[in-house]
Amino acid sequence: DEQARLRDVIRAALPVGADFHRLRTRQAGRRKFLDFHLLVDGATTVRDAHVLAHHVEGRLRAAVPDVEVTIHVEPVDDRASWEAAELAQL
């Protein structure tokens, strides 16, 4: 249930054309951790991708206070971002 809620929060925070995958969550004691790959247009600047990642992180922290979020940014239009072999290495 919590992963479904987190997926909804992420989707609601993303602009058209952006996507995400490889959402993972874990908990150690009272601490919660979340990480995922944020897929943005390949022409997006580092600055704009950074701003978007902070926006998404803020929405997640509003939904789950004190969660530690790690976001890996990738180009949505790069085939390697979607290939299982590439994803398995990360």
TITORLO-323361 format. One record per residue: x, z, y of N, C-alpha, C in turn; chain; residue in three letters; residue number from 0. Coordinates in nm, 3 decimals. Layout:
<rs>
+---------+---------+---------+---------+---------+---------+---------+---------+---------+--------+--------+-----+
|      nX |      nZ |      nY |     caX |     caZ |     caY |      cX |      cZ |      cY | chaine | residu | num |
+---------+---------+---------+---------+---------+---------+---------+---------+---------+--------+--------+-----+
|       X |       Z |       Y |       X |       Z |       Y |       X |       Z |       Y |      A |    ALA | NUM |
...
+---------+---------+---------+---------+---------+---------+---------+---------+---------+--------+--------+-----+
</rs>
This chain:
<rs>
+---------+---------+---------+---------+---------+---------+---------+---------+---------+--------+--------+-----+
|      nX |      nZ |      nY |     caX |     caZ |     caY |      cX |      cZ |      cY | chaine | residu | num |
+---------+---------+---------+---------+---------+---------+---------+---------+---------+--------+--------+-----+
|   0.082 |   0.000 |  -0.120 |   0.000 |   0.000 |   0.000 |   0.086 |   0.000 |   0.127 |      A |    ASP |   0 |
|   0.194 |   0.080 |   0.125 |   0.277 |   0.087 |   0.245 |   0.349 |  -0.046 |   0.270 |      A |    GLU |   1 |
|   0.396 |  -0.112 |   0.165 |   0.461 |  -0.241 |   0.186 |   0.363 |  -0.343 |   0.242 |      A |    GLN |   2 |
|   0.240 |  -0.341 |   0.196 |   0.139 |  -0.433 |   0.249 |   0.116 |  -0.405 |   0.398 |      A |    ALA |   3 |
|   0.111 |  -0.280 |   0.435 |   0.092 |  -0.243 |   0.576 |   0.212 |  -0.288 |   0.659 |      A |    ARG |   4 |
|   0.332 |  -0.269 |   0.607 |   0.452 |  -0.311 |   0.679 |   0.456 |  -0.464 |   0.694 |      A |    LEU |   5 |
|   0.416 |  -0.536 |   0.591 |   0.410 |  -0.682 |   0.599 |   0.312 |  -0.724 |   0.709 |      A |    ARG |   6 |
|   0.200 |  -0.657 |   0.718 |   0.102 |  -0.688 |   0.823 |   0.160 |  -0.662 |   0.962 |      A |    ASP |   7 |
|   0.233 |  -0.552 |   0.977 |   0.294 |  -0.519 |   1.106 |   0.395 |  -0.626 |   1.145 |      A |    VAL |   8 |
|   0.479 |  -0.667 |   1.051 |   0.579 |  -0.769 |   1.079 |   0.511 |  -0.900 |   1.117 |      A |    ILE |   9 |
|   0.415 |  -0.944 |   1.037 |   0.345 |  -1.070 |   1.065 |   0.283 |  -1.070 |   1.204 |      A |    ARG |  10 |
|   0.222 |  -0.959 |   1.241 |   0.156 |  -0.950 |   1.372 |   0.256 |  -0.957 |   1.487 |      A |    ALA |  11 |
|   0.380 |  -0.921 |   1.462 |   0.482 |  -0.918 |   1.568 |   0.557 |  -1.050 |   1.582 |      A |    ALA |  12 |
|   0.540 |  -1.140 |   1.487 |   0.618 |  -1.264 |   1.487 |   0.550 |  -1.374 |   1.568 |      A |    LEU |  13 |
|   0.630 |  -1.454 |   1.639 |   0.574 |  -1.570 |   1.707 |   0.547 |  -1.682 |   1.606 |      A |    PRO |  14 |
|   0.471 |  -1.781 |   1.648 |   0.444 |  -1.896 |   1.564 |   0.576 |  -1.962 |   1.526 |      A |    VAL |  15 |
|   0.591 |  -1.996 |   1.398 |   0.712 |  -2.062 |   1.350 |   0.814 |  -1.968 |   1.289 |      A |    GLY |  16 |
|   0.805 |  -1.840 |   1.320 |   0.896 |  -1.742 |   1.260 |   0.834 |  -1.691 |   1.130 |      A |    ALA |  17 |
|   0.917 |  -1.640 |   1.043 |   0.870 |  -1.589 |   0.914 |   0.964 |  -1.477 |   0.871 |      A |    ASP |  18 |
|   0.941 |  -1.422 |   0.754 |   1.030 |  -1.320 |   0.699 |   1.018 |  -1.322 |   0.548 |      A |    PHE |  19 |
|   1.118 |  -1.263 |   0.483 |   1.112 |  -1.245 |   0.338 |   1.211 |  -1.136 |   0.298 |      A |    HIS |  20 |
|   1.216 |  -1.109 |   0.169 |   1.306 |  -1.008 |   0.110 |   1.287 |  -0.869 |   0.170 |      A |    ARG |  21 |
|   1.162 |  -0.833 |   0.194 |   1.131 |  -0.699 |   0.245 |   1.161 |  -0.598 |   0.134 |      A |    LEU |  22 |
|   1.242 |  -0.498 |   0.170 |   1.273 |  -0.391 |   0.077 |   1.254 |  -0.258 |   0.149 |      A |    ARG |  23 |
|   1.199 |  -0.163 |   0.077 |   1.182 |  -0.029 |   0.131 |   1.238 |   0.071 |   0.030 |      A |    THR |  24 |
|   1.283 |   0.181 |   0.083 |   1.329 |   0.290 |  -0.004 |   1.317 |   0.420 |   0.073 |      A |    ARG |  25 |
|   1.323 |   0.528 |   0.000 |   1.313 |   0.659 |   0.062 |   1.414 |   0.751 |  -0.003 |      A |    GLN |  26 |
|   1.480 |   0.831 |   0.080 |   1.574 |   0.933 |   0.032 |   1.533 |   1.063 |   0.099 |      A |    ALA |  27 |
|   1.470 |   1.148 |   0.023 |   1.417 |   1.270 |   0.082 |   1.306 |   1.234 |   0.180 |      A |    GLY |  28 |
|   1.319 |   1.280 |   0.303 |   1.219 |   1.250 |   0.405 |   1.252 |   1.124 |   0.484 |      A |    ARG |  29 |
|   1.371 |   1.068 |   0.461 |   1.414 |   0.950 |   0.536 |   1.364 |   0.822 |   0.469 |      A |    ARG |  30 |
|   1.311 |   0.730 |   0.552 |   1.263 |   0.602 |   0.502 |   1.349 |   0.491 |   0.558 |      A |    LYS |  31 |
|   1.374 |   0.392 |   0.473 |   1.458 |   0.278 |   0.509 |   1.382 |   0.150 |   0.479 |      A |    PHE |  32 |
|   1.403 |   0.051 |   0.564 |   1.337 |  -0.077 |   0.548 |   1.436 |  -0.186 |   0.588 |      A |    LEU |  33 |
|   1.444 |  -0.291 |   0.510 |   1.525 |  -0.405 |   0.552 |   1.456 |  -0.534 |   0.508 |      A |    ASP |  34 |
|   1.484 |  -0.641 |   0.583 |   1.426 |  -0.771 |   0.551 |   1.502 |  -0.879 |   0.626 |      A |    PHE |  35 |
|   1.475 |  -1.004 |   0.589 |   1.533 |  -1.121 |   0.655 |   1.429 |  -1.176 |   0.751 |      A |    HIS |  36 |
|   1.468 |  -1.192 |   0.875 |   1.383 |  -1.249 |   0.979 |   1.425 |  -1.395 |   0.997 |      A |    LEU |  37 |
|   1.333 |  -1.485 |   0.975 |   1.361 |  -1.629 |   0.980 |   1.310 |  -1.686 |   1.112 |      A |    LEU |  38 |
|   1.402 |  -1.737 |   1.193 |   1.368 |  -1.792 |   1.324 |   1.413 |  -1.936 |   1.333 |      A |    VAL |  39 |
|   1.359 |  -2.009 |   1.428 |   1.400 |  -2.147 |   1.452 |   1.551 |  -2.152 |   1.469 |      A |    ASP |  40 |
|   1.615 |  -2.250 |   1.407 |   1.760 |  -2.260 |   1.411 |   1.817 |  -2.279 |   1.551 |      A |    GLY |  41 |
|   1.734 |  -2.326 |   1.643 |   1.780 |  -2.347 |   1.781 |   1.764 |  -2.221 |   1.867 |      A |    ALA |  42 |
|   1.712 |  -2.115 |   1.809 |   1.694 |  -1.990 |   1.883 |   1.830 |  -1.932 |   1.920 |      A |    THR |  43 |
|   1.843 |  -1.887 |   2.043 |   1.970 |  -1.827 |   2.085 |   1.986 |  -1.690 |   2.019 |      A |    THR |  44 |
|   2.109 |  -1.645 |   2.014 |   2.137 |  -1.511 |   1.961 |   2.061 |  -1.408 |   2.043 |      A |    VAL |  45 |
|   2.060 |  -1.425 |   2.175 |   1.990 |  -1.331 |   2.263 |   1.841 |  -1.326 |   2.229 |      A |    ARG |  46 |
|   1.778 |  -1.442 |   2.214 |   1.635 |  -1.444 |   2.184 |   1.604 |  -1.387 |   2.047 |      A |    ASP |  47 |
|   1.689 |  -1.416 |   1.949 |   1.670 |  -1.359 |   1.815 |   1.685 |  -1.207 |   1.819 |      A |    ALA |  48 |
|   1.780 |  -1.160 |   1.898 |   1.802 |  -1.016 |   1.914 |   1.680 |  -0.950 |   1.978 |      A |    HIS |  49 |
|   1.626 |  -1.011 |   2.082 |   1.507 |  -0.958 |   2.149 |   1.390 |  -0.953 |   2.051 |      A |    VAL |  50 |
|   1.372 |  -1.059 |   1.974 |   1.263 |  -1.062 |   1.875 |   1.283 |  -0.953 |   1.770 |      A |    LEU |  51 |
|   1.405 |  -0.938 |   1.720 |   1.431 |  -0.835 |   1.620 |   1.400 |  -0.696 |   1.674 |      A |    ALA |  52 |
|   1.436 |  -0.670 |   1.800 |   1.404 |  -0.540 |   1.860 |   1.253 |  -0.521 |   1.877 |      A |    HIS |  53 |
|   1.184 |  -0.628 |   1.911 |   1.038 |  -0.621 |   1.923 |   0.974 |  -0.584 |   1.788 |      A |    HIS |  54 |
|   1.016 |  -0.653 |   1.683 |   0.962 |  -0.626 |   1.550 |   0.997 |  -0.483 |   1.507 |      A |    VAL |  55 |
|   1.121 |  -0.443 |   1.532 |   1.164 |  -0.307 |   1.497 |   1.079 |  -0.202 |   1.570 |      A |    GLU |  56 |
|   1.050 |  -0.226 |   1.696 |   0.965 |  -0.133 |   1.771 |   0.826 |  -0.121 |   1.714 |      A |    GLY |  57 |
|   0.770 |  -0.234 |   1.672 |   0.636 |  -0.231 |   1.611 |   0.639 |  -0.155 |   1.478 |      A |    ARG |  58 |
|   0.746 |  -0.173 |   1.402 |   0.758 |  -0.102 |   1.275 |   0.773 |   0.048 |   1.297 |      A |    LEU |  59 |
|   0.853 |   0.086 |   1.396 |   0.871 |   0.229 |   1.423 |   0.744 |   0.293 |   1.476 |      A |    ARG |  60 |
|   0.661 |   0.217 |   1.545 |   0.532 |   0.270 |   1.589 |   0.441 |   0.295 |   1.469 |      A |    ALA |  61 |
|   0.452 |   0.211 |   1.368 |   0.370 |   0.226 |   1.247 |   0.424 |   0.333 |   1.153 |      A |    ALA |  62 |
|   0.558 |   0.345 |   1.146 |   0.623 |   0.442 |   1.057 |   0.732 |   0.512 |   1.138 |      A |    VAL |  63 |
|   0.699 |   0.619 |   1.206 |   0.799 |   0.688 |   1.289 |   0.923 |   0.728 |   1.209 |      A |    PRO |  64 |
|   1.036 |   0.721 |   1.275 |   1.165 |   0.761 |   1.218 |   1.215 |   0.673 |   1.104 |      A |    ASP |  65 |
|   1.156 |   0.557 |   1.083 |   1.206 |   0.467 |   0.980 |   1.334 |   0.402 |   1.031 |      A |    VAL |  66 |
|   1.429 |   0.382 |   0.942 |   1.552 |   0.311 |   0.976 |   1.535 |   0.166 |   0.933 |      A |    GLU |  67 |
|   1.548 |   0.075 |   1.029 |   1.520 |  -0.067 |   1.005 |   1.649 |  -0.148 |   1.015 |      A |    VAL |  68 |
|   1.672 |  -0.234 |   0.917 |   1.781 |  -0.329 |   0.921 |   1.722 |  -0.469 |   0.907 |      A |    THR |  69 |
|   1.756 |  -0.557 |   1.004 |   1.702 |  -0.692 |   1.004 |   1.817 |  -0.792 |   0.999 |      A |    ILE |  70 |
|   1.810 |  -0.883 |   0.905 |   1.908 |  -0.991 |   0.892 |   1.842 |  -1.118 |   0.943 |      A |    HIS |  71 |
|   1.896 |  -1.180 |   1.048 |   1.836 |  -1.299 |   1.108 |   1.895 |  -1.424 |   1.043 |      A |    VAL |  72 |
|   1.805 |  -1.517 |   1.007 |   1.845 |  -1.643 |   0.946 |   1.765 |  -1.757 |   1.008 |      A |    GLU |  73 |
|   1.818 |  -1.880 |   1.002 |   1.742 |  -1.995 |   1.052 |   1.635 |  -2.037 |   0.952 |      A |    PRO |  74 |
|   1.512 |  -2.044 |   0.998 |   1.400 |  -2.079 |   0.910 |   1.413 |  -2.223 |   0.859 |      A |    VAL |  75 |
|   1.481 |  -2.307 |   0.935 |   1.490 |  -2.448 |   0.899 |   1.615 |  -2.481 |   0.817 |      A |    ASP |  76 |
|   1.686 |  -2.381 |   0.770 |   1.804 |  -2.401 |   0.686 |   1.764 |  -2.376 |   0.540 |      A |    ASP |  77 |
|   1.783 |  -2.476 |   0.456 |   1.743 |  -2.466 |   0.316 |   1.805 |  -2.344 |   0.247 |      A |    ARG |  78 |
|   1.928 |  -2.311 |   0.283 |   1.997 |  -2.197 |   0.221 |   1.924 |  -2.066 |   0.245 |      A |    ALA |  79 |
|   1.849 |  -2.057 |   0.354 |   1.773 |  -1.935 |   0.383 |   1.663 |  -1.911 |   0.281 |      A |    SER |  80 |
|   1.624 |  -2.015 |   0.207 |   1.514 |  -2.006 |   0.114 |   1.555 |  -2.016 |  -0.031 |      A |    TRP |  81 |
|   1.678 |  -2.057 |  -0.059 |   1.719 |  -2.077 |  -0.199 |   1.747 |  -1.945 |  -0.269 |      A |    GLU |  82 |
|   1.695 |  -1.933 |  -0.388 |   1.707 |  -1.808 |  -0.464 |   1.853 |  -1.770 |  -0.489 |      A |    ALA |  83 |
|   1.937 |  -1.866 |  -0.516 |   2.078 |  -1.836 |  -0.543 |   2.145 |  -1.776 |  -0.422 |      A |    ALA |  84 |
|   2.116 |  -1.829 |  -0.305 |   2.172 |  -1.774 |  -0.182 |   2.117 |  -1.634 |  -0.156 |      A |    GLU |  85 |
|   1.989 |  -1.615 |  -0.180 |   1.928 |  -1.484 |  -0.155 |   1.981 |  -1.379 |  -0.250 |      A |    LEU |  86 |
|   2.010 |  -1.418 |  -0.373 |   2.057 |  -1.321 |  -0.473 |   2.193 |  -1.263 |  -0.436 |      A |    ALA |  87 |
|   2.273 |  -1.337 |  -0.359 |   2.404 |  -1.289 |  -0.320 |   2.398 |  -1.183 |  -0.212 |      A |    GLN |  88 |
|   2.289 |  -1.176 |  -0.140 |   2.280 |  -1.081 |  -0.027 |   2.241 |  -0.943 |  -0.071 |      A |    LEU |  89 |
+---------+---------+---------+---------+---------+---------+---------+---------+---------+--------+--------+-----+
</rs>
